[in-house]
Amino acid sequence: MKELKRWITALLIIIFVGVNAQEKKRFKIHTIAFYNLENLFDTINDVTKNDEASPMMEIKANRVEIYKKKVHNMASVIADVGSEVTNNTPALVGVCEIENVNVLEDVVNDPLLLGKDYGIVHFESPDNRGIDVGLLYQKSLFQVVSKSTHALKIYDDTSRKRINTRDQLLVTGQLDGETVHVIVNHWPSRRGGESRSRPKRVAAAKLNKRLMDSLQSIDPYAKIITMGDLNDNPNNASVKDVLKAQRKKEKVDFKGIYNPFIDMYKKGLGTGGYRDSWSLFDQIMVTKPLLEKDYTNWTYYKAGIFNKNYLINKKGRWEGYPFRSFADGGFTGGYSDHFPVYIYLIKEVKEDNTTEKKRIKGNF
């Protein structure tokens, strides 16, 4: 909390005061988040999917009640991310590990989110586990212009059969009147070992890069946000060598990309844990136009890992790690085996003459 107050104070001092020290400026601020919802499956057996292997289907008693609790938990976290700074829920939330659009409808219709009127962008993926990615957006803040899903074509290195995995979701829209592109990812897992599975994530990064290149070929100044559970850390080849994500803003090339989670990973922070080590697979990256110090347009300000105390397991073999929903064939009452991540975007609010007169009179 002290750290939060320090950087809010820094924001007020450094940004909210203009070149003329007597001229104070006002800013809008939005949270953009990503959250792996950890096996958010419904209670109905879908014969077209492998959902019978999901943790939800393994539960025999009180399945409906457990599902409702799981949905409410997901909604409560989404409602909380960034709220201390923005006094609002996120404008955009990328999600993964969801079975279908129905589970997302249940999340956004939870009492904690219902009043925010979230829209949903979702396509069915061919993933063998039956899980997809999606995007939630506040309709009052973001208007969808186009949406598309892009298949990742990878093959088994022995049989050469295609491996069905998650598609990448591309959504273009107007964020308070400004065009922003969002790509939501859930890259192939490390099943079989990091080294053996590495080419699959490299292929996923190449697809992601092609999507960004295509957007930048149309508009070199495209504001692109790519986010997701990459199943790779910021220092792995997919992120470092393929996307060429940079640690420092000043080193980002004209069509390059900035990854604020590199420094967090170097400090030992993570969004998930396994075998006594932290990983930072969940990341959000932005292209250079979002780094420009032109606050009349949407500009990147800060990134973070949302790891509040209630999201941390207090006991057992997962102590200190994210308080996951499912373990040992049952529901724990927890949230997810991943912490959410987020960034803040800020934009200067232009005051008209009427507003300025009111402010001068002390009504603000």
FENKASUL-V246851 format. One record per backbone hydrogen bond with DSSP energy under -0.5 kcal/mol. CO is the residue of the C=O (numbers start at 1). NH is the residue of the N-H. E is the energy in kcal/mol with one decimal. If there is no record, write none. Layout:
co={CO,CO}
nh={NH,NH}
e={E,E}
//
This chain:
co={1,2,3,4,5,6,7,8,9,10,11,11,16,16,19,20,22,23,26,28,30,31,31,32,33,34,35,35,39,40,44,45,46,46,50,51,54,55,56,62,63,64,65,66,67,68,69,70,71,72,73,74,75,76,77,77,78,80,82,82,83,91,92,93,94,95,96,97,98,100,101,102,103,104,105,107,110,110,113,114,117,119,121,127,132,132,133,134,135,136,137,137,138,138,141,142,143,146,148,150,151,152,154,156,161,162,163,163,164,165,168,169,169,170,171,172,172,173,173,174,174,175,178,180,181,182,183,184,185,190,193,194,195,197,197,198,198,199,200,201,202,203,204,205,206,207,208,209,210,211,212,213,214,215,219,222,223,224,225,226,227,228,228,229,233,236,236,237,237,238,239,246,248,249,253,256,257,258,258,259,260,261,262,263,264,265,271,272,274,277,279,279,281,281,283,284,285,286,287,288,288,290,292,293,294,295,299,302,304,304,305,306,308,309,311,313,316,318,321,322,323,323,324,325,325,327,330,340,341,342,343,344,344,345,346,347,348,349,349,352,353,354,355,356,357,358,359}
nh={5,6,7,8,9,10,11,12,13,14,15,16,18,25,21,23,24,18,349,347,345,91,92,343,94,341,37,96,41,99,46,47,49,51,53,54,58,59,59,66,67,68,69,70,71,72,73,74,75,76,77,78,79,80,80,81,90,83,85,86,87,138,33,136,35,134,37,40,132,104,105,106,107,108,109,110,113,114,116,117,139,137,135,130,97,98,123,95,121,93,119,139,141,142,176,144,174,172,170,168,153,154,163,160,156,164,154,165,128,126,150,171,184,148,182,145,146,175,180,143,176,178,175,173,225,171,227,169,229,193,197,198,198,200,201,201,202,203,204,205,206,207,208,209,210,211,212,213,214,215,216,217,218,219,222,224,181,287,183,285,185,230,283,187,236,239,240,241,242,243,245,259,251,252,256,288,246,260,286,262,264,265,266,267,269,268,339,279,277,274,271,272,230,283,228,260,226,258,290,291,292,300,294,295,297,348,346,344,306,342,307,340,311,312,323,320,319,321,313,324,335,336,334,332,333,330,327,306,34,304,32,301,302,30,299,28,350,26,351,356,357,358,359,360,361,363,362}
e={-2.3,-2.2,-2.2,-1.9,-2.4,-2.2,-2.1,-2.3,-2.4,-3.2,-2.1,-1.6,-0.6,-3.3,-0.8,-2.4,-0.8,-1.7,-3.7,-2.0,-2.4,-2.0,-1.2,-2.4,-2.9,-2.2,-0.7,-1.2,-1.8,-2.1,-0.6,-0.7,-1.9,-0.6,-1.4,-1.8,-1.2,-0.8,-0.7,-2.5,-2.6,-2.3,-2.0,-2.7,-2.7,-2.3,-2.5,-2.2,-2.4,-2.5,-1.8,-2.2,-2.5,-0.9,-0.6,-1.8,-0.7,-1.7,-1.2,-2.5,-2.0,-2.2,-2.7,-2.8,-2.5,-2.1,-2.1,-2.6,-2.7,-0.9,-2.2,-1.9,-1.8,-2.6,-1.3,-1.5,-2.1,-2.4,-2.1,-1.5,-1.8,-1.9,-2.2,-1.2,-0.8,-1.4,-0.6,-2.6,-2.6,-2.5,-3.5,-0.6,-1.5,-2.4,-2.2,-0.5,-2.4,-2.6,-2.8,-2.7,-0.7,-0.9,-2.9,-1.5,-3.0,-0.6,-0.6,-0.6,-1.5,-0.5,-2.4,-0.5,-2.5,-2.3,-3.1,-3.2,-2.0,-0.7,-2.6,-1.8,-0.9,-1.1,-3.2,-2.3,-2.9,-2.8,-2.8,-2.1,-1.4,-2.5,-2.0,-0.9,-0.5,-1.2,-1.0,-0.6,-2.3,-2.1,-1.7,-2.4,-2.1,-2.0,-2.3,-2.6,-2.3,-2.1,-2.0,-2.9,-2.4,-1.8,-2.5,-1.8,-1.0,-2.4,-2.1,-0.9,-2.9,-1.7,-2.6,-2.9,-2.2,-0.9,-2.1,-1.7,-1.9,-0.7,-3.1,-1.8,-1.9,-1.6,-2.0,-2.6,-1.4,-1.7,-1.8,-1.2,-2.3,-0.6,-1.9,-1.4,-0.6,-2.1,-2.1,-1.3,-2.3,-1.7,-2.1,-3.1,-0.6,-2.6,-2.6,-1.7,-2.5,-0.6,-1.9,-0.6,-2.2,-3.2,-1.9,-2.9,-0.6,-3.8,-0.9,-0.9,-1.9,-4.6,-2.7,-2.7,-0.5,-2.2,-1.3,-0.7,-1.9,-1.8,-3.2,-2.9,-1.7,-2.3,-3.2,-1.4,-3.3,-0.9,-0.5,-3.5,-0.6,-1.6,-2.2,-2.5,-2.5,-2.4,-2.7,-2.7,-0.7,-2.5,-2.2,-3.5,-0.6,-0.5,-0.5,-2.6,-2.4,-2.0,-2.3,-2.4,-1.8,-2.2,-1.4}
//
